[in-house]
Amino acid sequence: MANTARKPASHLRIAQTNDPAPTPAAPPAAILIDDPKAPEFFASACCGFSIGQGNVTLTFETARCNHFDPNSTMSRVVVGRIVLPVQAAQALVLQLNSALQQSGLSPSQAVTAGMVVQ
């Protein structure tokens, strides 16, 4: 009869690696679809903003007059608002500042040259 006794488990080796645990894959980024029919508006200024409940609200204005009144003066009219989560507003500031600097329109240089917020 053949010896079928099992060898002790001490002869088995457990593979050890120094590799860290695999990091979970980031979800794929959402695809941006550029809608040519998306609304667009012109604003001559950002007349105010507020921060609350985790959002930043930007209010935009432009100058308008009443063409039916010959004595009409220009009025500042609110033309739209944009509400962004705080993180999106921070990203917008960084991206806009970077784009302006790359175009030679640095906001910090404008302030140094005397530009004031109105």
C-alpha positions in Angstrom: 0.0 0.0 0.0 1.4 3.4 -1.0 2.1 6.0 1.6 -0.6 8.7 1.1 0.2 10.6 4.2 0.1 14.4 3.7 3.1 16.5 4.2 2.8 19.1 6.9 1.5 22.5 5.8 4.9 24.0 6.7 6.2 23.2 3.2 3.6 25.6 1.7 4.7 29.2 1.2 2.4 32.2 1.2 3.3 34.6 -1.5 4.1 38.0 -0.1 4.2 41.1 -2.1 5.2 44.7 -1.2 2.5 46.0 -3.6 0.0 48.3 -1.9 -3.6 47.4 -2.1 -5.0 48.2 -5.5 -6.6 51.6 -5.7 -10.2 51.7 -6.9 -10.5 53.1 -10.4 -11.9 56.5 -10.6 -15.3 56.7 -12.3 -15.1 57.8 -15.9 -15.5 61.6 -16.4 -18.8 62.7 -17.7 -18.7 63.5 -21.4 -19.3 67.2 -22.2 -22.0 67.8 -24.8 -21.8 71.3 -26.4 -25.3 72.4 -27.1 -25.3 75.2 -29.7 -28.8 76.2 -28.6 -27.8 76.7 -25.0 -28.9 80.2 -23.7 -26.3 82.9 -23.8 -26.5 86.4 -22.4 -24.3 89.5 -22.4 -23.5 91.3 -19.2 -21.5 94.4 -18.8 -20.7 93.7 -15.1 -21.1 91.4 -12.2 -23.0 93.7 -9.8 -22.9 91.4 -6.8 -22.5 88.0 -5.3 -23.5 86.1 -2.2 -22.2 83.0 -0.5 -24.5 80.8 1.5 -25.7 77.2 2.0 -22.6 75.9 0.1 -23.3 78.0 -3.0 -22.0 81.2 -4.6 -24.5 83.3 -6.4 -23.2 85.8 -9.0 -25.6 88.5 -10.2 -25.0 90.2 -13.6 -26.1 93.5 -15.0 -26.0 95.5 -18.2 -27.0 99.1 -19.1 -30.3 99.6 -20.8 -32.6 102.5 -21.6 -36.2 103.0 -22.4 -36.3 103.8 -26.1 -39.9 104.9 -25.9 -39.1 107.8 -23.5 -37.0 110.5 -25.3 -35.8 111.7 -21.8 -34.8 108.3 -20.6 -31.5 107.8 -18.9 -29.5 104.6 -18.8 -30.5 102.1 -16.1 -28.6 99.2 -14.6 -30.7 96.1 -15.2 -30.1 92.6 -13.8 -29.8 90.3 -16.7 -29.1 87.0 -15.0 -27.7 85.0 -12.1 -25.5 82.0 -11.9 -25.5 79.8 -8.8 -22.4 77.5 -8.4 -21.4 75.1 -5.6 -18.5 76.6 -3.7 -16.0 74.1 -5.2 -17.2 75.0 -8.7 -16.8 78.7 -8.0 -13.3 78.2 -6.7 -12.4 76.2 -9.8 -13.9 79.0 -11.9 -11.7 81.6 -10.2 -8.6 79.5 -10.7 -9.3 78.7 -14.4 -10.4 82.3 -15.2 -7.3 83.8 -13.4 -5.0 81.3 -15.3 -6.7 82.1 -18.7 -6.4 85.9 -18.1 -2.7 85.6 -17.1 -1.9 83.5 -20.2 -3.6 86.2 -22.3 -1.5 89.0 -20.7 -4.5 90.3 -18.7 -3.3 89.4 -15.2 -5.9 90.4 -12.5 -3.1 91.1 -10.0 -1.2 93.3 -12.4 -4.5 95.2 -13.1 -4.9 95.9 -9.4 -1.3 96.9 -9.1 -1.8 99.4 -12.0 -4.8 101.0 -10.1 -7.8 99.1 -11.2 -10.6 99.2 -8.6 -13.6 96.9 -8.3 -16.8 99.0 -9.0 
